[in-house]
Amino acid sequence: MDRPVRCRNQEIVIVLLLSLCFSGCGKAGGDRAIVSSAPDPTIANEGNTPSESGIPAPVSSRAGGVSLALVPAGPDALTGVRAVLLNSPPGSKVALEDLRWYVNGGETRGGTDRLAGTSLRRGDVITARAQVTVNDERISVDSSKAIVQNALPEIVSVSISPQAPKKGDTLRLVVSSRDADGDPVSHRCRWFQDDREIPGETAETLSPGKGTKNSWIHAEVQVYDGIALGSKAFSPKVRIVNAPPVVEGVDVSRGSGERYTGRVRVTDPDGDPVSIRPKSLPEGVTLSGTAVSWEESAVPQGRGIPVVLLVSDGDGGDIEYVFRISRSQN
């Protein structure tokens, strides 16, 4: 009699357990149905009517704080500006789908992530709007404003003319510069001799007489656009070369009888000692130091005869000097 009782008890327990199991499974299935049937805000937003600019502007709380920054914050006509996505949620898949640029409120053509500075002008206000997907969710992100600043002027090249100057020459700077904003520019100059600054020389020319033979001259030039100083550059160095002697003329005087003397007036810019040698002397004409002498009878009647002299400073400065003597000098 005891054995049948135990079987019925076991059957009751099994029935109770199966009932509890089916009850729990039915509740879990109901929960999943509720989650799957909830509306997707992304899908709903994608069906919205586009804005006047043609850019859909869905808003999602699941964007994770993604923002759009313009770099640099103070661009100019040289740098242009880039758009950069910031604050991407860790582990998220973020992609820039579309980017539009605006200058002073009007849409303008730009690159996929950069707006070139060639069309920008000082004072322009730049903004950008990006369409971004975050984990397959599309959102619209606007940047803050970036105001175009003054573009610093640039030195392109600088040199000195002449490139082989002599003492007494005026040295001139040949400067090429540019300004992206189209501002007029000026140049601020400093001159150096043997790497030491020459006091008071700030023009684009170096006064004659500055610099001595064999010294090295160069200049520093900085460009200015009326607002700010721009880049600076040094010119190549030039060496002051030897200057040849200079014959200023011949002073002729009459001595006793028919004797004439012509004194050659000669100087050397570098202060070098000067020597004079004959190259071609007519018969009866003599040279002593800087004095050329002749008898009147040595000069043919009615025509002059040339006297050719070689003048040298002993340092490579050699010149040939020609003058004529005639009876009219009596």
Buried (B, 14 or more C-beta within 10 A) or exposed (E): EEEEEEEEEEEEEEEEEEEEEEEEEEEEEEEEEEEEEEEEBBEEBEEEEEEEEEBBBBEBEEBBEBBBBBEEEEBBBBBBBBBBBEEBBEEBEBEBEEBBBBBEEEEBEBEEBBBEBEEBBBEBEBBBBBBBBBBEBBBBBBBEEBEBBBBBBBBEEBBBEEEEBBBBBEBBBEBEBBBBBEBEBEBEBBBBBEEEEBEEBEEBEBEEEBBEBEBEBBBBBBBBBEBEEBEBBEBEBBEBBBBBBBBEEBEBEEEEEBEBBBBBEBEBBBEBEBBBEEEEBBEEBEBEEBBBBBEBEBBEEEEBBEBEBBBBBEBEBBBEBEBEBBBEBE
